[in-house]
Amino acid sequence: MGLKENIKAVQEEISTEEQFLEGMIKGERFFNRNKKYIIAFVVCVALGAAAYALNDWMKERKLHSSNVAYHTLLKDASNAQALETLKQQNPKLYTMFLFEKALQTGDKEALKIVAESKEDAILADIARYQLAQLENTQPASSELFKDMTLLQEGYRLLNENKIEEARLKLSQIDVTSPLKQIAKNLEHYQGLK
């Protein structure tokens, strides 16, 4: 029995080695047949990884230079070179810096620049509202301050003793607005008699 088992074990071993060699030959044939495509794929993956790394490095560099420029502007707001660097490298941060300085100094021209900016719609809306407050005019189509504008307009009309017009303005304030309670209180105002 030992001889039969040995012969079977040798046959199985030879069969396994044949399968291994057969797989190697098939793999080599596949590689030789598709060598160009495989090499092209590996090169594309390597180039993609290099491009991604380069892009990430450039973003990091840009962010660093804009942060340095912003830090410089915080120390010296009149630094024209830092202001230009910030404008080129990070337009959103430049707009925010401009808005902050405009609020501190009451600079209407800077507020107009921020209000017309396309970088940040929310900041532009706030700048339009602030500009209207400085110029004592009603802001044009403010999404954030729509209810506040209606409240202020209603209050102004109440002061001018135009009670019905004021109530109409105050009733336009959204029911879910935090300003609705103040509007309700003002709606009950009957005027000075």
C-alpha positions in Angstrom: 0.0 0.0 0.0 2.8 2.4 0.7 4.0 2.2 -2.9 0.6 3.0 -4.3 0.2 6.0 -2.0 3.7 7.2 -2.9 2.9 7.0 -6.6 -0.4 8.9 -6.0 1.4 11.6 -4.0 4.1 11.9 -6.7 1.3 12.2 -9.4 -0.5 14.9 -7.4 2.7 16.8 -6.9 3.5 16.6 -10.6 0.0 17.7 -11.4 0.2 20.7 -9.0 3.6 21.7 -10.5 2.1 21.4 -14.0 -0.8 23.6 -13.0 1.6 26.1 -11.5 3.8 26.1 -14.6 0.7 26.3 -16.9 -0.5 29.3 -14.9 2.9 31.0 -15.2 2.9 30.4 -19.0 -0.6 31.8 -19.3 0.3 34.8 -17.2 3.5 35.4 -19.3 1.5 35.2 -22.5 -1.1 37.6 -21.2 1.6 40.1 -20.1 3.4 39.8 -23.5 0.2 40.3 -25.4 -1.0 43.3 -23.3 2.4 44.7 -22.3 1.7 48.1 -23.9 -1.6 48.5 -22.1 -0.3 47.4 -18.7 2.7 49.8 -19.0 0.5 52.6 -20.1 -1.9 52.0 -17.2 1.0 52.0 -14.7 2.4 55.2 -16.2 -1.1 56.9 -16.1 -1.5 55.9 -12.4 2.0 57.3 -11.6 1.3 60.5 -13.6 -2.1 60.9 -11.9 -0.6 60.5 -8.5 2.2 63.0 -9.3 -0.4 65.5 -10.6 -2.5 65.1 -7.5 0.5 65.6 -5.2 1.6 68.7 -7.2 -1.9 70.2 -7.1 -2.1 69.6 -3.3 1.3 71.2 -2.9 0.3 74.2 -4.9 -2.9 74.6 -2.9 -0.9 74.4 0.3 1.6 77.0 -0.9 -1.2 79.3 -2.0 -2.9 79.0 1.3 0.3 79.6 3.2 1.1 82.8 1.2 -2.5 84.1 1.7 -2.3 83.5 5.4 1.1 85.3 5.6 -0.4 88.2 3.6 -3.5 88.3 5.9 -1.3 88.2 9.0 0.7 91.1 7.6 -2.5 93.1 6.9 -3.7 92.5 10.4 -0.5 94.2 11.7 -0.4 96.9 8.9 -3.6 97.4 7.0 -2.0 99.8 4.6 0.5 97.3 3.2 -0.4 97.4 -0.5 1.8 94.4 -1.5 0.1 92.1 1.1 -3.3 93.4 0.0 -2.6 92.5 -3.6 -1.2 89.1 -2.6 -4.3 88.4 -0.6 -6.5 89.5 -3.5 -4.7 87.2 -5.9 -4.2 84.2 -3.7 -7.5 84.1 -1.7 -10.3 86.4 -3.0 -12.8 85.2 -0.4 -10.4 86.2 2.5 -9.6 89.4 0.7 -13.4 90.3 0.5 -13.8 89.4 4.2 -10.8 91.6 5.1 -12.2 94.5 3.0 -15.6 94.1 4.7 -14.1 94.1 8.2 -12.1 97.3 7.4 -15.1 99.0 5.8 -17.2 98.3 8.9 -14.4 99.7 11.2 -13.9 102.8 9.2 -17.4 103.3 7.7 -15.9 103.2 4.2 -18.8 103.3 1.8 -16.7 102.6 -1.3 -15.2 99.4 0.2 -18.7 98.3 1.2 -19.8 98.9 -2.4 -17.0 96.7 -3.6 -17.9 93.9 -1.2 -21.6 94.3 -2.0 -20.9 93.8 -5.7 -18.5 90.9 -5.1 -19.4 87.5 -6.4 -17.0 85.7 -4.0 -19.4 85.3 -1.1 -23.2 85.9 -1.6 -23.9 86.0 2.1 -21.2 88.6 2.8 -22.4 90.6 -0.2 -25.9 90.7 1.2 -24.7 91.8 4.6 -22.6 94.5 2.9 -25.6 95.8 0.9 -27.6 96.0 4.2 -24.8 97.8 6.0 -24.3 100.2 3.1 -28.0 101.0 3.1 -27.8 101.6 6.9 -24.9 104.0 6.4 -26.7 105.8 3.5 -30.1 105.7 5.3 -31.8 103.9 2.3 -33.7 100.7 2.1 -31.5 97.8 1.0 -32.4 96.3 -2.4 -33.6 92.6 -2.2 -31.7 91.5 0.9 -32.4 87.8 1.6 -30.9 87.7 5.1 -32.3 91.0 6.3 -35.7 91.0 4.5 -37.7 90.9 7.8 -35.4 93.4 9.5 -35.9 95.8 6.6 -39.6 95.4 6.8 -39.5 96.0 10.5 -37.4 99.1 10.1 -39.6 100.4 7.3 -42.8 99.8 9.4 -41.2 101.6 12.3 -40.3 104.6 10.1 -43.9 104.7 8.8 -45.2 104.6 12.4 -43.0 107.6 13.3 -44.4 109.4 10.3 -47.9 108.6 11.6 -48.8 106.5 8.6 -50.4 103.7 10.7 -52.1 101.7 8.0 -49.1 101.6 5.7 -46.9 100.6 8.7 -49.3 97.7 9.6 -49.2 96.5 6.0 -45.3 96.5 6.1 -45.3 94.8 9.5 -47.8 92.1 8.4 -45.4 91.1 5.6 -42.9 89.8 8.1 -42.7 86.0 8.0 -44.6 84.2 10.7 -41.5 82.1 11.6 -39.3 85.1 11.9 -37.9 86.0 15.4 -38.9 89.6 14.6 -42.6 88.7 14.3 -43.4 89.4 17.9 -41.9 92.8 17.7 -43.9 93.4 14.6 -47.1 92.3 16.3 -46.4 94.7 19.2 -45.9 97.6 16.7 -49.0 96.7 14.8 -51.1 97.5 17.8 -49.7 101.0 17.9 -52.5 103.5 17.3 -50.4 106.6 16.9 -50.2 109.6 19.2 -53.6 111.2 19.9 
